[in-house]
Every structure is written in structure tokens, then in C-alpha cells.
């Protein structure tokens, strides 16, 4: 059974170009996938969803302080190999 146009979440590049306003409207509630050559290429999401997904969740220092590896002694020894030959 084919999904109804209201359920569509995947678009070809051509159909997305032809119906960009509709893609944007639907992306407000559900991410919309645009395919190229039959493979998923990009996903269109609302600005609100993008902000939520990309919002900083603390600093690097806070992340490291909360690490379960904090306080573990790790002995890291540097290798003293010669540089490799690379063709230029």
C-alpha cells in the first residue's frame, strides 16, 4: 500500500524543488528526507528541532569532569619511530 501524500516523509530532489513550501511545512512537525539517485541525501528539519539538537550541553571541562574515567591513571608512552617516507 502506498503512503498517502499527507504521510510522505521522503522526497526526490525534483519533487522537493517543485513542492518546497510543502516540504518546509511538513518539516515543522516531522523531519523530511530528500533523496538523490534513490539514496537519502539530506534531511530537512524545523529550525526549532535544529536548535534543540545542536544546543551546547555544557562545557568541555564539565564533560571531562563527569567522565567515568576521571582519576584513572593512564600511562601513555610516545612512540619514537622514524618518519615514514611519503611520495610527493
PDB file of N, CA, C and O in Angstrom, chain B, residues numbered from 101:
ATOM      1  N   UNK B 101       0.843  -1.186   0.000  1.00  0.00           N
ATOM      2  CA  UNK B 101       0.000   0.000   0.000  1.00  0.00           C
ATOM      3  C   UNK B 101       0.883   1.243   0.000  1.00  0.00           C
ATOM      4  O   UNK B 101       1.808   1.339   0.807  1.00  0.00           O
ATOM      5  N   UNK B 102       0.621   2.175  -0.872  1.00  0.00           N
ATOM      6  CA  UNK B 102       1.399   3.414  -0.960  1.00  0.00           C
ATOM      7  C   UNK B 102       0.991   4.363   0.165  1.00  0.00           C
ATOM      8  O   UNK B 102      -0.194   4.453   0.488  1.00  0.00           O
ATOM      9  N   UNK B 103       1.961   5.084   0.777  1.00  0.00           N
ATOM     10  CA  UNK B 103       1.580   6.075   1.787  1.00  0.00           C
ATOM     11  C   UNK B 103       0.828   7.215   1.118  1.00  0.00           C
ATOM     12  O   UNK B 103       1.092   7.562  -0.033  1.00  0.00           O
ATOM     13  N   UNK B 104      -0.109   7.787   1.853  1.00  0.00           N
ATOM     14  CA  UNK B 104      -0.842   8.926   1.317  1.00  0.00           C
ATOM     15  C   UNK B 104       0.093  10.128   1.285  1.00  0.00           C
ATOM     16  O   UNK B 104       1.085  10.154   2.013  1.00  0.00           O
ATOM     17  N   UNK B 105      -0.210  11.140   0.441  1.00  0.00           N
ATOM     18  CA  UNK B 105       0.660  12.314   0.373  1.00  0.00           C
ATOM     19  C   UNK B 105       0.844  12.990   1.733  1.00  0.00           C
ATOM     20  O   UNK B 105       1.880  13.607   1.977  1.00  0.00           O
ATOM     21  N   UNK B 106      -0.154  12.881   2.626  1.00  0.00           N
ATOM     22  CA  UNK B 106      -0.023  13.502   3.944  1.00  0.00           C
ATOM     23  C   UNK B 106       1.033  12.799   4.799  1.00  0.00           C
ATOM     24  O   UNK B 106       1.609  13.411   5.699  1.00  0.00           O
ATOM     25  N   UNK B 107       1.292  11.504   4.519  1.00  0.00           N
ATOM     26  CA  UNK B 107       2.253  10.730   5.299  1.00  0.00           C
ATOM     27  C   UNK B 107       3.659  10.810   4.724  1.00  0.00           C
ATOM     28  O   UNK B 107       4.601  10.298   5.329  1.00  0.00           O
ATOM     29  N   UNK B 108       3.817  11.443   3.565  1.00  0.00           N
ATOM     30  CA  UNK B 108       5.105  11.439   2.877  1.00  0.00           C
ATOM     31  C   UNK B 108       6.189  12.120   3.712  1.00  0.00           C
ATOM     32  O   UNK B 108       6.019  13.252   4.165  1.00  0.00           O
ATOM     33  N   UNK B 109       7.300  11.418   3.907  1.00  0.00           N
ATOM     34  CA  UNK B 109       8.447  11.947   4.639  1.00  0.00           C
ATOM     35  C   UNK B 109       9.695  11.910   3.778  1.00  0.00           C
ATOM     36  O   UNK B 109      10.748  12.390   4.195  1.00  0.00           O
ATOM     37  N   UNK B 110       9.591  11.344   2.580  1.00  0.00           N
ATOM     38  CA  UNK B 110      10.723  11.209   1.681  1.00  0.00           C
ATOM     39  C   UNK B 110      10.366  11.820   0.337  1.00  0.00           C
ATOM     40  O   UNK B 110       9.279  11.597  -0.197  1.00  0.00           O
ATOM     41  N   UNK B 111      11.296  12.591  -0.197  1.00  0.00           N
ATOM     42  CA  UNK B 111      11.079  13.314  -1.441  1.00  0.00           C
ATOM     43  C   UNK B 111      12.280  13.117  -2.351  1.00  0.00           C
ATOM     44  O   UNK B 111      13.413  13.007  -1.882  1.00  0.00           O
ATOM     45  N   UNK B 112      12.029  13.073  -3.651  1.00  0.00           N
ATOM     46  CA  UNK B 112      13.144  13.142  -4.594  1.00  0.00           C
ATOM     47  C   UNK B 112      13.551  14.610  -4.686  1.00  0.00           C
ATOM     48  O   UNK B 112      12.796  15.490  -4.273  1.00  0.00           O
ATOM     49  N   UNK B 113      14.721  14.876  -5.217  1.00  0.00           N
ATOM     50  CA  UNK B 113      15.157  16.260  -5.387  1.00  0.00           C
ATOM     51  C   UNK B 113      14.147  17.022  -6.249  1.00  0.00           C
ATOM     52  O   UNK B 113      13.781  18.153  -5.931  1.00  0.00           O
ATOM     53  N   UNK B 114      13.705  16.402  -7.331  1.00  0.00           N
ATOM     54  CA  UNK B 114      12.765  17.076  -8.230  1.00  0.00           C
ATOM     55  C   UNK B 114      11.456  17.406  -7.527  1.00  0.00           C
ATOM     56  O   UNK B 114      10.947  18.519  -7.659  1.00  0.00           O
ATOM     57  N   UNK B 115      10.896  16.436  -6.770  1.00  0.00           N
ATOM     58  CA  UNK B 115       9.619  16.710  -6.103  1.00  0.00           C
ATOM     59  C   UNK B 115       9.795  17.730  -4.977  1.00  0.00           C
ATOM     60  O   UNK B 115       8.902  18.542  -4.736  1.00  0.00           O
ATOM     61  N   UNK B 116      10.937  17.697  -4.287  1.00  0.00           N
ATOM     62  CA  UNK B 116      11.193  18.683  -3.229  1.00  0.00           C
ATOM     63  C   UNK B 116      11.315  20.087  -3.815  1.00  0.00           C
ATOM     64  O   UNK B 116      10.823  21.051  -3.228  1.00  0.00           O
ATOM     65  N   UNK B 117      11.969  20.204  -4.972  1.00  0.00           N
ATOM     66  CA  UNK B 117      12.082  21.507  -5.630  1.00  0.00           C
ATOM     67  C   UNK B 117      10.711  22.013  -6.047  1.00  0.00           C
ATOM     68  O   UNK B 117      10.407  23.194  -5.882  1.00  0.00           O
ATOM     69  N   UNK B 118       9.883  21.130  -6.586  1.00  0.00           N
ATOM     70  CA  UNK B 118       8.565  21.518  -7.067  1.00  0.00           C
ATOM     71  C   UNK B 118       7.607  21.875  -5.925  1.00  0.00           C
ATOM     72  O   UNK B 118       6.686  22.673  -6.102  1.00  0.00           O
ATOM     73  N   UNK B 119       7.835  21.275  -4.760  1.00  0.00           N
ATOM     74  CA  UNK B 119       6.918  21.471  -3.631  1.00  0.00           C
ATOM     75  C   UNK B 119       7.661  21.915  -2.381  1.00  0.00           C
ATOM     76  O   UNK B 119       7.377  21.437  -1.282  1.00  0.00           O
ATOM     77  N   UNK B 120       8.624  22.839  -2.548  1.00  0.00           N
ATOM     78  CA  UNK B 120       9.464  23.253  -1.432  1.00  0.00           C
ATOM     79  C   UNK B 120       8.646  23.775  -0.252  1.00  0.00           C
ATOM     80  O   UNK B 120       8.950  23.446   0.895  1.00  0.00           O
ATOM     81  N   UNK B 121       7.628  24.572  -0.506  1.00  0.00           N
ATOM     82  CA  UNK B 121       6.789  25.098   0.586  1.00  0.00           C
ATOM     83  C   UNK B 121       6.164  23.961   1.387  1.00  0.00           C
ATOM     84  O   UNK B 121       6.098  24.024   2.615  1.00  0.00           O
ATOM     85  N   UNK B 122       5.708  22.927   0.693  1.00  0.00           N
ATOM     86  CA  UNK B 122       5.106  21.781   1.375  1.00  0.00           C
ATOM     87  C   UNK B 122       6.155  21.019   2.188  1.00  0.00           C
ATOM     88  O   UNK B 122       5.877  20.590   3.308  1.00  0.00           O
ATOM     89  N   UNK B 123       7.350  20.850   1.636  1.00  0.00           N
ATOM     90  CA  UNK B 123       8.436  20.189   2.376  1.00  0.00           C
ATOM     91  C   UNK B 123       8.710  20.959   3.662  1.00  0.00           C
ATOM     92  O   UNK B 123       8.839  20.363   4.731  1.00  0.00           O
ATOM     93  N   UNK B 124       8.800  22.279   3.561  1.00  0.00           N
ATOM     94  CA  UNK B 124       9.067  23.112   4.737  1.00  0.00           C
ATOM     95  C   UNK B 124       7.934  22.998   5.750  1.00  0.00           C
ATOM     96  O   UNK B 124       8.185  22.846   6.945  1.00  0.00           O
ATOM     97  N   UNK B 125       6.687  23.069   5.280  1.00  0.00           N
ATOM     98  CA  UNK B 125       5.537  22.959   6.188  1.00  0.00           C
ATOM     99  C   UNK B 125       5.553  21.637   6.937  1.00  0.00           C
ATOM    100  O   UNK B 125       5.330  21.602   8.147  1.00  0.00           O
ATOM    101  N   UNK B 126       5.813  20.554   6.225  1.00  0.00           N
ATOM    102  CA  UNK B 126       5.822  19.231   6.865  1.00  0.00           C
ATOM    103  C   UNK B 126       7.020  19.058   7.801  1.00  0.00           C
ATOM    104  O   UNK B 126       6.932  18.343   8.799  1.00  0.00           O
ATOM    105  N   UNK B 127       8.133  19.711   7.481  1.00  0.00           N
ATOM    106  CA  UNK B 127       9.328  19.609   8.325  1.00  0.00           C
ATOM    107  C   UNK B 127       9.116  20.264   9.689  1.00  0.00           C
ATOM    108  O   UNK B 127       9.876  20.007  10.622  1.00  0.00           O
ATOM    109  N   UNK B 128       8.093  21.105   9.810  1.00  0.00           N
ATOM    110  CA  UNK B 128       7.796  21.722  11.101  1.00  0.00           C
ATOM    111  C   UNK B 128       7.382  20.685  12.135  1.00  0.00           C
ATOM    112  O   UNK B 128       7.567  20.894  13.334  1.00  0.00           O
ATOM    113  N   UNK B 129       6.819  19.564  11.676  1.00  0.00           N
ATOM    114  CA  UNK B 129       6.379  18.535  12.621  1.00  0.00           C
ATOM    115  C   UNK B 129       7.152  17.229  12.498  1.00  0.00           C
ATOM    116  O   UNK B 129       7.286  16.494  13.476  1.00  0.00           O
ATOM    117  N   UNK B 130       7.668  16.929  11.289  1.00  0.00           N
ATOM    118  CA  UNK B 130       8.367  15.662  11.065  1.00  0.00           C
ATOM    119  C   UNK B 130       9.531  15.887  10.111  1.00  0.00           C
ATOM    120  O   UNK B 130       9.345  16.502   9.062  1.00  0.00           O
ATOM    121  N   UNK B 131      10.733  15.403  10.446  1.00  0.00           N
ATOM    122  CA  UNK B 131      11.861  15.551   9.514  1.00  0.00           C
ATOM    123  C   UNK B 131      11.522  14.972   8.142  1.00  0.00           C
ATOM    124  O   UNK B 131      10.880  13.927   8.042  1.00  0.00           O
ATOM    125  N   UNK B 132      11.958  15.660   7.089  1.00  0.00           N
ATOM    126  CA  UNK B 132      11.688  15.265   5.713  1.00  0.00           C
ATOM    127  C   UNK B 132      13.006  14.894   5.036  1.00  0.00           C
ATOM    128  O   UNK B 132      13.958  15.674   5.055  1.00  0.00           O
ATOM    129  N   UNK B 133      13.060  13.715   4.444  1.00  0.00           N
ATOM    130  CA  UNK B 133      14.264  13.231   3.774  1.00  0.00           C
ATOM    131  C   UNK B 133      14.168  13.534   2.282  1.00  0.00           C
ATOM    132  O   UNK B 133      13.140  13.291   1.651  1.00  0.00           O
ATOM    133  N   UNK B 134      15.249  14.066   1.734  1.00  0.00           N
ATOM    134  CA  UNK B 134      15.335  14.286   0.297  1.00  0.00           C
ATOM    135  C   UNK B 134      16.362  13.305  -0.252  1.00  0.00           C
ATOM    136  O   UNK B 134      17.495  13.237   0.223  1.00  0.00           O
ATOM    137  N   UNK B 135      15.943  12.547  -1.265  1.00  0.00           N
ATOM    138  CA  UNK B 135      16.817  11.528  -1.839  1.00  0.00           C
ATOM    139  C   UNK B 135      17.404  12.008  -3.154  1.00  0.00           C
ATOM    140  O   UNK B 135      16.800  12.812  -3.865  1.00  0.00           O
ATOM    141  N   UNK B 136      18.578  11.509  -3.461  1.00  0.00           N
ATOM    142  CA  UNK B 136      19.234  11.780  -4.745  1.00  0.00           C
ATOM    143  C   UNK B 136      19.705  10.434  -5.273  1.00  0.00           C
ATOM    144  O   UNK B 136      20.400   9.696  -4.575  1.00  0.00           O
ATOM    145  N   UNK B 137      19.329  10.116  -6.499  1.00  0.00           N
ATOM    146  CA  UNK B 137      19.665   8.836  -7.122  1.00  0.00           C
ATOM    147  C   UNK B 137      19.187   7.662  -6.259  1.00  0.00           C
ATOM    148  O   UNK B 137      19.847   6.627  -6.174  1.00  0.00           O
ATOM    149  N   UNK B 138      18.023   7.847  -5.619  1.00  0.00           N
ATOM    150  CA  UNK B 138      17.419   6.778  -4.833  1.00  0.00           C
ATOM    151  C   UNK B 138      17.993   6.573  -3.449  1.00  0.00           C
ATOM    152  O   UNK B 138      17.567   5.666  -2.734  1.00  0.00           O
ATOM    153  N   UNK B 139      18.959   7.403  -3.051  1.00  0.00           N
ATOM    154  CA  UNK B 139      19.584   7.256  -1.734  1.00  0.00           C
ATOM    155  C   UNK B 139      19.332   8.511  -0.910  1.00  0.00           C
ATOM    156  O   UNK B 139      19.348   9.614  -1.456  1.00  0.00           O
ATOM    157  N   UNK B 140      19.098   8.369   0.397  1.00  0.00           N
ATOM    158  CA  UNK B 140      18.908   9.554   1.242  1.00  0.00           C
ATOM    159  C   UNK B 140      20.111  10.488   1.132  1.00  0.00           C
ATOM    160  O   UNK B 140      21.258  10.053   1.236  1.00  0.00           O
ATOM    161  N   UNK B 141      19.837  11.776   0.918  1.00  0.00           N
ATOM    162  CA  UNK B 141      20.908  12.748   0.733  1.00  0.00           C
ATOM    163  C   UNK B 141      20.926  13.787   1.848  1.00  0.00           C
ATOM    164  O   UNK B 141      21.977  14.069   2.424  1.00  0.00           O
ATOM    165  N   UNK B 142      19.765  14.354   2.150  1.00  0.00           N
ATOM    166  CA  UNK B 142      19.671  15.359   3.215  1.00  0.00           C
ATOM    167  C   UNK B 142      18.360  15.182   3.962  1.00  0.00           C
ATOM    168  O   UNK B 142      17.421  14.553   3.475  1.00  0.00           O
ATOM    169  N   UNK B 143      18.321  15.759   5.169  1.00  0.00           N
ATOM    170  CA  UNK B 143      17.099  15.769   5.957  1.00  0.00           C
ATOM    171  C   UNK B 143      16.778  17.218   6.282  1.00  0.00           C
ATOM    172  O   UNK B 143      17.642  17.973   6.727  1.00  0.00           O
ATOM    173  N   UNK B 144      15.525  17.599   6.055  1.00  0.00           N
ATOM    174  CA  UNK B 144      15.062  18.948   6.365  1.00  0.00           C
ATOM    175  C   UNK B 144      14.314  18.869   7.692  1.00  0.00           C
ATOM    176  O   UNK B 144      13.367  18.097   7.838  1.00  0.00           O
ATOM    177  N   UNK B 145      14.750  19.679   8.658  1.00  0.00           N
ATOM    178  CA  UNK B 145      14.090  19.733   9.959  1.00  0.00           C
ATOM    179  C   UNK B 145      13.736  21.178  10.268  1.00  0.00           C
ATOM    180  O   UNK B 145      14.276  22.102   9.660  1.00  0.00           O
ATOM    181  N   UNK B 146      12.834  21.368  11.210  1.00  0.00           N
ATOM    182  CA  UNK B 146      12.457  22.715  11.608  1.00  0.00           C
ATOM    183  C   UNK B 146      13.637  23.394  12.305  1.00  0.00           C
ATOM    184  O   UNK B 146      14.531  22.732  12.833  1.00  0.00           O
ATOM    185  N   UNK B 147      13.620  24.731  12.293  1.00  0.00           N
ATOM    186  CA  UNK B 147      14.677  25.492  12.973  1.00  0.00           C
ATOM    187  C   UNK B 147      14.677  25.164  14.464  1.00  0.00           C
ATOM    188  O   UNK B 147      15.736  25.088  15.086  1.00  0.00           O
ATOM    189  N   UNK B 148      13.494  24.972  15.032  1.00  0.00           N
ATOM    190  CA  UNK B 148      13.387  24.635  16.456  1.00  0.00           C
ATOM    191  C   UNK B 148      14.074  23.301  16.759  1.00  0.00           C
ATOM    192  O   UNK B 148      14.808  23.179  17.740  1.00  0.00           O
ATOM    193  N   UNK B 149      13.826  22.295  15.898  1.00  0.00           N
ATOM    194  CA  UNK B 149      14.459  20.981  16.077  1.00  0.00           C
ATOM    195  C   UNK B 149      15.972  21.086  15.924  1.00  0.00           C
ATOM    196  O   UNK B 149      16.717  20.478  16.692  1.00  0.00           O
ATOM    197  N   UNK B 150      16.427  21.847  14.945  1.00  0.00           N
ATOM    198  CA  UNK B 150      17.865  22.034  14.726  1.00  0.00           C
ATOM    199  C   UNK B 150      18.520  22.666  15.952  1.00  0.00           C
ATOM    200  O   UNK B 150      19.584  22.225  16.386  1.00  0.00           O
ATOM    201  N   UNK B 151      17.885  23.697  16.509  1.00  0.00           N
ATOM    202  CA  UNK B 151      18.427  24.349  17.709  1.00  0.00           C
ATOM    203  C   UNK B 151      18.493  23.366  18.877  1.00  0.00           C
ATOM    204  O   UNK B 151      19.473  23.335  19.621  1.00  0.00           O
ATOM    205  N   UNK B 152      17.446  22.574  19.028  1.00  0.00           N
ATOM    206  CA  UNK B 152      17.416  21.598  20.120  1.00  0.00           C
ATOM    207  C   UNK B 152      18.537  20.572  19.971  1.00  0.00           C
ATOM    208  O   UNK B 152      19.194  20.219  20.950  1.00  0.00           O
ATOM    209  N   UNK B 153      18.755  20.093  18.739  1.00  0.00           N
ATOM    210  CA  UNK B 153      19.773  19.062  18.500  1.00  0.00           C
ATOM    211  C   UNK B 153      21.196  19.603  18.606  1.00  0.00           C
ATOM    212  O   UNK B 153      22.113  18.863  18.965  1.00  0.00           O
ATOM    213  N   UNK B 154      21.390  20.889  18.296  1.00  0.00           N
ATOM    214  CA  UNK B 154      22.745  21.429  18.266  1.00  0.00           C
ATOM    215  C   UNK B 154      23.089  22.290  19.474  1.00  0.00           C
ATOM    216  O   UNK B 154      24.192  22.831  19.555  1.00  0.00           O
ATOM    217  N   UNK B 155      22.168  22.421  20.401  1.00  0.00           N
ATOM    218  CA  UNK B 155      22.428  23.252  21.587  1.00  0.00           C
ATOM    219  C   UNK B 155      23.563  22.653  22.410  1.00  0.00           C
ATOM    220  O   UNK B 155      23.640  21.441  22.612  1.00  0.00           O
ATOM    221  N   UNK B 156      24.435  23.532  22.876  1.00  0.00           N
ATOM    222  CA  UNK B 156      25.548  23.097  23.730  1.00  0.00           C
ATOM    223  C   UNK B 156      24.993  22.611  25.061  1.00  0.00           C
ATOM    224  O   UNK B 156      24.143  23.262  25.668  1.00  0.00           O
ATOM    225  N   UNK B 157      25.476  21.482  25.497  1.00  0.00           N
ATOM    226  CA  UNK B 157      25.010  20.880  26.741  1.00  0.00           C
ATOM    227  C   UNK B 157      26.112  20.922  27.793  1.00  0.00           C
ATOM    228  O   UNK B 157      26.419  19.908  28.421  1.00  0.00           O
ATOM    229  N   UNK B 158      26.696  22.081  27.979  1.00  0.00           N
ATOM    230  CA  UNK B 158      27.764  22.230  28.958  1.00  0.00           C
ATOM    231  C   UNK B 158      29.089  22.469  28.266  1.00  0.00           C
ATOM    232  O   UNK B 158      29.173  22.484  27.038  1.00  0.00           O
ATOM    233  N   UNK B 159      30.108  22.654  29.060  1.00  0.00           N
ATOM    234  CA  UNK B 159      31.439  22.932  28.537  1.00  0.00           C
ATOM    235  C   UNK B 159      32.246  21.643  28.430  1.00  0.00           C
ATOM    236  O   UNK B 159      31.868  20.609  28.981  1.00  0.00           O
ATOM    237  N   UNK B 160      33.353  21.722  27.720  1.00  0.00           N
ATOM    238  CA  UNK B 160      34.250  20.570  27.619  1.00  0.00           C
ATOM    239  C   UNK B 160      34.775  20.204  29.010  1.00  0.00           C
ATOM    240  O   UNK B 160      34.888  19.024  29.342  1.00  0.00           O
ATOM    241  N   UNK B 161      35.091  21.204  29.809  1.00  0.00           N
ATOM    242  CA  UNK B 161      35.589  20.944  31.168  1.00  0.00           C
ATOM    243  C   UNK B 161      34.554  20.169  31.981  1.00  0.00           C
ATOM    244  O   UNK B 161      34.906  19.228  32.694  1.00  0.00           O
ATOM    245  N   UNK B 162      33.280  20.554  31.882  1.00  0.00           N
ATOM    246  CA  UNK B 162      32.227  19.839  32.616  1.00  0.00           C
ATOM    247  C   UNK B 162      32.103  18.396  32.131  1.00  0.00           C
ATOM    248  O   UNK B 162      31.927  17.477  32.929  1.00  0.00           O
ATOM    249  N   UNK B 163      32.196  18.211  30.830  1.00  0.00           N
ATOM    250  CA  UNK B 163      32.130  16.866  30.263  1.00  0.00           C
ATOM    251  C   UNK B 163      33.263  15.997  30.809  1.00  0.00           C
ATOM    252  O   UNK B 163      33.041  14.857  31.217  1.00  0.00           O
ATOM    253  N   UNK B 164      34.475  16.546  30.812  1.00  0.00           N
ATOM    254  CA  UNK B 164      35.624  15.782  31.295  1.00  0.00           C
ATOM    255  C   UNK B 164      35.529  15.512  32.794  1.00  0.00           C
ATOM    256  O   UNK B 164      35.924  14.443  33.260  1.00  0.00           O
ATOM    257  N   UNK B 165      35.014  16.466  33.539  1.00  0.00           N
ATOM    258  CA  UNK B 165      34.874  16.281  34.992  1.00  0.00           C
ATOM    259  C   UNK B 165      33.864  15.180  35.319  1.00  0.00           C
ATOM    260  O   UNK B 165      33.997  14.507  36.341  1.00  0.00           O
ATOM    261  N   UNK B 166      32.861  14.992  34.469  1.00  0.00           N
ATOM    262  CA  UNK B 166      31.830  13.985  34.700  1.00  0.00           C
ATOM    263  C   UNK B 166      32.185  12.626  34.110  1.00  0.00           C
ATOM    264  O   UNK B 166      31.407  11.681  34.240  1.00  0.00           O
ATOM    265  N   UNK B 167      33.334  12.508  33.468  1.00  0.00           N
ATOM    266  CA  UNK B 167      33.732  11.270  32.828  1.00  0.00           C
ATOM    267  C   UNK B 167      33.914  10.156  33.848  1.00  0.00           C
ATOM    268  O   UNK B 167      34.473  10.382  34.921  1.00  0.00           O
ATOM    269  N   UNK B 168      33.443   8.950  33.521  1.00  0.00           N
ATOM    270  CA  UNK B 168      33.679   7.823  34.421  1.00  0.00           C
ATOM    271  C   UNK B 168      35.168   7.445  34.488  1.00  0.00           C
ATOM    272  O   UNK B 168      35.581   6.702  35.378  1.00  0.00           O
ATOM    273  N   UNK B 169      35.966   7.955  33.551  1.00  0.00           N
ATOM    274  CA  UNK B 169      37.399   7.667  33.556  1.00  0.00           C
ATOM    275  C   UNK B 169      38.195   8.688  34.371  1.00  0.00           C
ATOM    276  O   UNK B 169      39.417   8.577  34.472  1.00  0.00           O
ATOM    277  N   UNK B 170      37.520   9.675  34.948  1.00  0.00           N
ATOM    278  CA  UNK B 170      38.216  10.691  35.736  1.00  0.00           C
ATOM    279  C   UNK B 170      38.953  10.012  36.882  1.00  0.00           C
ATOM    280  O   UNK B 170      38.379   9.209  37.618  1.00  0.00           O
ATOM    281  N   UNK B 171      40.211  10.340  37.021  1.00  0.00           N
ATOM    282  CA  UNK B 171      41.018   9.796  38.098  1.00  0.00           C
ATOM    283  C   UNK B 171      41.738   8.506  37.749  1.00  0.00           C
ATOM    284  O   UNK B 171      42.569   8.035  38.526  1.00  0.00           O
ATOM    285  N   UNK B 172      41.435   7.928  36.600  1.00  0.00           N
ATOM    286  CA  UNK B 172      42.100   6.699  36.184  1.00  0.00           C
ATOM    287  C   UNK B 172      43.502   7.066  35.691  1.00  0.00           C
ATOM    288  O   UNK B 172      43.670   7.985  34.890  1.00  0.00           O
ATOM    289  N   UNK B 173      44.490   6.344  36.176  1.00  0.00           N
ATOM    290  CA  UNK B 173      45.862   6.597  35.765  1.00  0.00           C
ATOM    291  C   UNK B 173      46.126   5.874  34.449  1.00  0.00           C
ATOM    292  O   UNK B 173      46.009   4.651  34.371  1.00  0.00           O
ATOM    293  N   UNK B 174      46.475   6.620  33.435  1.00  0.00           N
ATOM    294  CA  UNK B 174      46.772   6.041  32.134  1.00  0.00           C
ATOM    295  C   UNK B 174      48.220   6.360  31.807  1.00  0.00           C
ATOM    296  O   UNK B 174      48.631   7.520  31.814  1.00  0.00           O
ATOM    297  N   UNK B 175      48.987   5.319  31.521  1.00  0.00           N
ATOM    298  CA  UNK B 175      50.387   5.502  31.170  1.00  0.00           C
ATOM    299  C   UNK B 175      50.494   5.531  29.643  1.00  0.00           C
ATOM    300  O   UNK B 175      50.400   4.496  28.983  1.00  0.00           O
ATOM    301  N   UNK B 176      50.688   6.715  29.102  1.00  0.00           N
ATOM    302  CA  UNK B 176      50.789   6.875  27.656  1.00  0.00           C
ATOM    303  C   UNK B 176      52.255   7.074  27.307  1.00  0.00           C
ATOM    304  O   UNK B 176      52.895   8.025  27.756  1.00  0.00           O
ATOM    305  N   UNK B 177      52.767   6.167  26.504  1.00  0.00           N
ATOM    306  CA  UNK B 177      54.161   6.251  26.110  1.00  0.00           C
ATOM    307  C   UNK B 177      54.239   6.600  24.633  1.00  0.00           C
ATOM    308  O   UNK B 177      53.620   5.934  23.803  1.00  0.00           O
ATOM    309  N   UNK B 178      54.984   7.625  24.302  1.00  0.00           N
ATOM    310  CA  UNK B 178      55.104   8.075  22.923  1.00  0.00           C
ATOM    311  C   UNK B 178      56.040   7.148  22.155  1.00  0.00           C
ATOM    312  O   UNK B 178      57.104   6.756  22.636  1.00  0.00           O
ATOM    313  N   UNK B 179      55.601   6.813  20.936  1.00  0.00           N
ATOM    314  CA  UNK B 179      56.463   6.003  20.088  1.00  0.00           C
ATOM    315  C   UNK B 179      57.548   6.897  19.504  1.00  0.00           C
ATOM    316  O   UNK B 179      57.299   8.058  19.180  1.00  0.00           O
ATOM    317  N   UNK B 180      58.731   6.361  19.375  1.00  0.00           N
ATOM    318  CA  UNK B 180      59.866   7.128  18.855  1.00  0.00           C
ATOM    319  C   UNK B 180      60.282   6.612  17.479  1.00  0.00           C
ATOM    320  O   UNK B 180      61.476   6.518  17.194  1.00  0.00           O
ATOM    321  N   UNK B 181      59.321   6.278  16.627  1.00  0.00           N
ATOM    322  CA  UNK B 181      59.599   5.777  15.282  1.00  0.00           C
ATOM    323  C   UNK B 181      60.156   6.889  14.402  1.00  0.00           C
ATOM    324  O   UNK B 181      59.950   8.077  14.648  1.00  0.00           O
ATOM    325  N   UNK B 182      60.866   6.455  13.370  1.00  0.00           N
ATOM    326  CA  UNK B 182      61.350   7.396  12.368  1.00  0.00           C
ATOM    327  C   UNK B 182      60.176   7.807  11.482  1.00  0.00           C
ATOM    328  O   UNK B 182      59.221   7.045  11.332  1.00  0.00           O
ATOM    329  N   UNK B 183      60.236   9.002  10.894  1.00  0.00           N
ATOM    330  CA  UNK B 183      59.160   9.402   9.980  1.00  0.00           C
ATOM    331  C   UNK B 183      59.092   8.467   8.787  1.00  0.00           C
ATOM    332  O   UNK B 183      60.118   7.940   8.357  1.00  0.00           O
ATOM    333  N   UNK B 184      57.891   8.252   8.242  1.00  0.00           N
ATOM    334  CA  UNK B 184      57.766   7.379   7.089  1.00  0.00           C
ATOM    335  C   UNK B 184      58.032   8.161   5.812  1.00  0.00           C
ATOM    336  O   UNK B 184      57.862   9.379   5.749  1.00  0.00           O
ATOM    337  N   UNK B 185      58.451   7.426   4.815  1.00  0.00           N
ATOM    338  CA  UNK B 185      58.703   8.004   3.500  1.00  0.00           C
ATOM    339  C   UNK B 185      57.371   8.166   2.776  1.00  0.00           C
ATOM    340  O   UNK B 185      56.600   7.212   2.667  1.00  0.00           O
ATOM    341  N   UNK B 186      57.103   9.356   2.287  1.00  0.00           N
ATOM    342  CA  UNK B 186      55.876   9.605   1.537  1.00  0.00           C
ATOM    343  C   UNK B 186      56.236  10.153   0.164  1.00  0.00           C
ATOM    344  O   UNK B 186      57.000  11.112   0.053  1.00  0.00           O
ATOM    345  N   UNK B 187      55.686   9.545  -0.877  1.00  0.00           N
ATOM    346  CA  UNK B 187      55.937  10.088  -2.210  1.00  0.00           C
ATOM    347  C   UNK B 187      55.203  11.421  -2.381  1.00  0.00           C
ATOM    348  O   UNK B 187      54.027  11.542  -2.038  1.00  0.00           O
ATOM    349  N   UNK B 188      55.901  12.401  -2.907  1.00  0.00           N
ATOM    350  CA  UNK B 188      55.282  13.713  -3.091  1.00  0.00           C
ATOM    351  C   UNK B 188      55.087  14.020  -4.559  1.00  0.00           C
ATOM    352  O   UNK B 188      54.577  15.085  -4.905  1.00  0.00           O
TER     353      UNK B 188
END
